[in-house]
Amino acid sequence: MGIFKKFMWSRVSRKKRMQLFWLAVIVLSLIVLVFILSNPLKGFANLANEYQSETESNVENNATGLDQFAQNMQQEQDFSIREFISNLFRKKQESSLELTAAGEEPQNEPEEESISSVSGELVVRFVDVGQGDCTLITQGEDAVMIDTGYYMQKEACESALYSAGISNFSLILTHPDADHIGNADALCRDFYVSEVLMPDFKSDTTVYEINMKAFEDTGTPYEYVAAGDEYILGGAKIRFFGPVTLPEDPEDTNNASLMMKIEFGDTSFLIIGDAELEEQEETFKWAKDNKFDLSCDVLKCGHHGSWNSLYEPLYRAAGASHYIISCGRDNEYGHPSDSVIKYLERSGGTYYLTEGRYGIPGRGTITATSNGSAIRWSFSDDEAGDDSLIDTIMNAA
């Protein structure tokens, strides 16, 4: 037998011997590797069992903790479930202006927020555009410009937008007079105007036709509004209370004016365009019948302070502490009229003019900044020579 083994091995070549040798080494290595890995696998199984046990223990502990948390919440006397949920899921208002048509119930409208939940500031700039009107309002990232002044005041109008860092805004045109809509076409071409709001009043004036063509050429959407419509501007609300009915005479543009109230927290502003006595009386009756609150902190006087735009019942209902008059310096119309100035002085309110008139100092662009409870004032060109250009008023409500 030994001779047979010796004979067979001697007949195997050197190359085959090396192959058999390495094959044996590989087989032995695999056996050793399987032996080594068998113990860690058992360790991993043990770890998995321990992790499962620990997880079940944690779940039981967490359940106990949640039960305790619920009991603590129940015992807290001042805790409000509704407030807790609203704080978790409160949404930021989107876009610059969102319409709620008159008589239409808003979908998923959040409850009115208290003053403590008003965030940021509402900045109202009564822009000095001479004998015209232009008001720029911003709240957070949202902005709206109300009227644009005469076309020759384009630089002042656009400078207000540039200085506020605004390139995207909505536009409200109170009525189709050149001193109110003179730059609307240029703004639609030079900026992104997301939408235009105006009364449903057609005019045959050149400036009106130019604007309508500009809206069409630039694809700027426009919408007609009237008393009862409401809009959202960031955390502020714009509520329209005029016009109630539109004049039949196409030349009676003043009495087609949009009239609106801007509300932010406990502060508010009233803007009445160029509405004259006739329209103011009609809107006053509408506000009374519809329980529309006309009270405000700031009232922008109608028609640049003209005598035929002072309907005293409306002014008394407003009860403003501050009045704004936008007018040109020593203008040919005599705005503001002496009767309006005397009324404002009798009312005990403070009034500001954008440009001076016969001894009454002008303030340039007048800025009112509201935090929802107080209004801070500043002026770009204070001819009154006050040591302090800041005046703070608190809402009396």
SVG drawing of the C-alpha trace seen along z (x, -y; Angstrom):
<svg xmlns="http://www.w3.org/2000/svg" viewBox="-80 -133 88 135">
<polyline fill="none" stroke="black" stroke-width="0.4" points="0.0,0.0 2.8,-2.4 4.4,-1.6 1.2,-2.4 0.9,-5.8 4.5,-6.6 3.9,-5.5 0.8,-7.6 2.2,-10.8 5.4,-10.4 3.3,-10.4 1.7,-13.8 3.4,-16.8 4.9,-19.7 2.2,-22.1 -0.6,-19.8 1.0,-19.5 0.9,-23.3 -2.7,-23.5 -3.7,-20.8 -1.7,-22.5 -3.5,-25.9 -6.8,-24.2 -6.3,-22.6 -5.2,-26.0 -8.4,-27.7 -10.6,-24.9 -9.0,-25.2 -9.4,-29.0 -13.1,-28.7 -13.6,-26.3 -11.8,-28.7 -13.8,-31.7 -17.1,-30.0 -16.1,-29.1 -15.1,-32.7 -18.3,-34.2 -20.6,-31.8 -20.0,-33.5 -20.6,-37.1 -23.8,-36.1 -25.0,-34.7 -23.9,-38.0 -25.9,-40.0 -29.0,-37.9 -28.6,-38.6 -28.2,-42.3 -31.4,-42.3 -33.3,-40.6 -32.0,-43.2 -32.9,-46.1 -36.5,-44.8 -36.9,-44.4 -35.5,-47.9 -37.9,-49.4 -40.9,-47.8 -39.9,-49.2 -39.5,-52.7 -42.9,-52.5 -44.4,-51.7 -42.6,-54.5 -43.6,-57.0 -47.2,-56.0 -47.0,-56.6 -45.4,-60.0 -48.1,-61.0 -50.8,-60.1 -49.1,-62.2 -48.7,-65.1 -52.5,-64.9 -53.4,-65.1 -51.1,-68.1 -52.7,-69.8 -56.2,-69.2 -55.2,-70.7 -53.8,-73.9 -56.6,-76.4 -55.5,-79.0 -54.6,-76.5 -56.6,-76.9 -56.8,-73.9 -58.0,-76.2 -55.1,-78.6 -52.6,-75.8 -53.8,-74.3 -54.1,-77.6 -50.5,-78.5 -49.3,-75.2 -51.1,-75.5 -51.4,-79.2 -50.7,-80.0 -49.1,-83.1 -51.4,-85.1 -50.4,-84.6 -50.1,-87.1 -50.6,-90.8 -54.4,-91.1 -57.0,-88.4 -60.6,-89.2 -63.7,-88.3 -66.7,-89.4 -69.6,-91.2 -72.0,-88.7 -69.8,-85.7 -68.6,-83.6 -64.8,-83.1 -63.6,-79.5 -61.5,-78.3 -61.1,-81.8 -59.1,-81.9 -60.6,-83.5 -59.7,-87.2 -56.4,-87.6 -56.0,-89.6 -53.6,-92.5 -51.0,-90.2 -50.8,-88.1 -50.3,-90.9 -46.7,-90.6 -44.5,-93.2 -45.5,-96.8 -47.9,-98.5 -46.2,-101.4 -48.4,-103.9 -46.6,-106.5 -48.6,-109.5 -46.3,-110.3 -45.7,-114.0 -46.8,-114.2 -47.9,-117.8 -51.5,-118.5 -52.4,-114.9 -52.7,-111.7 -50.5,-108.7 -50.4,-106.4 -48.0,-103.5 -48.9,-100.8 -46.7,-97.9 -47.1,-95.1 -44.4,-92.5 -43.6,-91.5 -47.0,-92.7 -47.5,-96.1 -50.3,-98.2 -50.2,-101.7 -53.4,-103.7 -53.4,-106.2 -50.3,-107.4 -50.5,-111.2 -50.1,-113.2 -47.9,-111.9 -45.3,-114.6 -44.9,-113.1 -43.6,-109.8 -40.2,-110.3 -41.7,-110.9 -44.1,-108.0 -41.4,-105.5 -38.9,-106.8 -41.2,-105.9 -41.3,-102.3 -37.5,-102.1 -36.8,-103.5 -39.1,-100.9 -37.5,-98.1 -40.7,-97.2 -40.9,-95.8 -44.1,-93.7 -47.3,-95.3 -51.0,-95.7 -52.6,-99.0 -55.8,-100.6 -57.1,-103.5 -59.8,-105.4 -61.3,-107.1 -60.2,-108.0 -58.9,-111.5 -55.4,-112.4 -54.1,-113.5 -54.9,-110.1 -54.1,-107.7 -51.6,-109.6 -48.7,-107.1 -50.6,-103.8 -49.6,-102.9 -45.9,-103.6 -46.0,-101.6 -47.4,-98.6 -44.5,-98.8 -41.7,-99.6 -42.7,-97.2 -44.7,-94.0 -48.2,-95.1 -50.0,-91.9 -53.5,-93.4 -55.4,-96.7 -58.5,-97.4 -60.8,-100.2 -64.5,-101.3 -66.7,-100.0 -66.8,-103.5 -66.0,-104.1 -64.4,-107.4 -63.8,-108.9 -60.7,-110.8 -57.4,-110.2 -55.6,-109.2 -58.2,-106.5 -57.9,-105.1 -54.1,-105.1 -54.3,-103.1 -56.8,-100.5 -54.5,-100.0 -51.5,-99.6 -53.3,-97.0 -54.1,-95.0 -50.6,-95.4 -48.8,-94.3 -51.3,-91.6 -52.1,-93.3 -55.4,-91.9 -57.9,-94.5 -61.0,-94.1 -63.9,-96.3 -64.7,-96.8 -67.4,-98.6 -68.8,-98.9 -68.8,-95.6 -65.6,-94.1 -62.7,-93.2 -59.1,-92.5 -56.2,-91.1 -52.8,-92.8 -50.4,-90.6 -51.7,-91.0 -53.8,-94.0 -57.4,-94.2 -58.7,-96.7 -62.5,-97.1 -64.4,-99.2 -67.5,-101.2 -67.9,-103.2 -69.0,-103.8 -72.5,-102.5 -73.9,-103.5 -72.1,-104.9 -73.0,-108.3 -74.6,-108.3 -72.7,-111.3 -69.4,-110.1 -67.8,-113.4 -68.8,-113.0 -65.6,-111.1 -65.2,-112.3 -68.4,-110.7 -67.2,-107.3 -64.3,-107.3 -63.4,-104.2 -63.6,-104.7 -61.8,-102.3 -60.7,-101.5 -57.3,-99.9 -57.2,-98.0 -54.1,-96.6 -54.5,-95.4 -56.2,-98.1 -55.2,-100.9 -57.0,-102.0 -56.9,-104.5 -59.7,-106.0 -59.1,-107.0 -62.0,-108.6 -60.5,-109.6 -62.2,-112.7 -65.7,-111.7 -67.8,-114.9 -70.7,-115.6 -73.2,-113.6 -71.3,-110.4 -70.1,-110.8 -73.7,-111.2 -74.7,-108.1 -71.8,-106.0 -72.4,-107.3 -76.0,-106.0 -74.8,-102.7 -72.3,-102.3 -75.0,-103.0 -77.4,-100.5 -74.7,-97.8 -73.1,-98.4 -69.8,-99.4 -67.5,-101.0 -66.2,-104.3 -64.0,-105.1 -60.3,-105.5 -57.1,-106.9 -56.1,-108.6 -58.3,-110.1 -57.0,-111.2 -59.2,-114.2 -61.2,-114.0 -60.4,-115.9 -57.2,-117.5 -59.1,-119.3 -61.8,-120.8 -64.8,-122.4 -67.2,-120.2 -65.6,-117.1 -66.3,-117.8 -69.4,-115.8 -69.3,-116.5 -71.4,-113.5 -68.8,-111.2 -65.9,-113.1 -67.5,-113.0 -68.2,-109.3 -64.5,-108.7 -63.3,-110.6 -59.8,-110.6 -56.9,-112.1 -54.8,-112.8 -55.7,-114.1 -53.7,-114.0 -54.2,-116.5 -52.3,-115.9 -52.0,-119.1 -49.7,-121.2 -47.8,-124.2 -50.0,-127.4 -52.1,-125.6 -54.6,-127.5 -57.6,-125.7 -57.0,-127.0 -56.7,-123.5 -57.2,-122.9 -60.1,-125.3 -60.3,-127.5 -63.5,-125.9 -61.8,-122.5 -58.9,-123.8 -61.2,-125.5 -63.2,-122.3 -60.0,-120.3 -58.8,-122.8 -62.2,-122.7 -62.1,-118.9 -58.9,-119.0 -57.1,-116.7 -53.6,-117.1 -53.4,-117.7 -50.5,-117.4 -50.1,-118.8 -47.7,-117.2 -46.9,-120.7 -47.4,-124.1 -50.3,-126.5 -50.3,-130.2 -48.5,-129.9 -49.4,-126.3 -46.2,-124.3 -45.8,-121.2 -44.2,-118.0 -43.3,-116.3 -43.9,-112.6 -45.7,-111.7 -45.1,-108.2 -47.3,-106.6 -45.9,-103.3 -48.2,-101.2 -47.3,-98.2 -50.9,-97.4 -51.4,-99.5 -49.5,-102.7 -48.7,-104.9 -45.3,-106.6 -45.0,-109.6 -42.1,-110.8 -41.7,-113.4 -39.4,-113.8 -39.4,-117.6 -40.6,-119.2 -41.2,-122.9 -42.7,-123.3 -39.2,-123.2 -40.1,-120.9 -37.2,-119.7 -38.7,-116.2 -40.1,-114.7 -41.6,-111.8 -45.1,-111.9 -46.6,-108.8 -50.3,-108.3 -52.0,-105.5 -55.3,-104.0 -58.0,-105.1 -60.1,-102.0"/>
</svg>
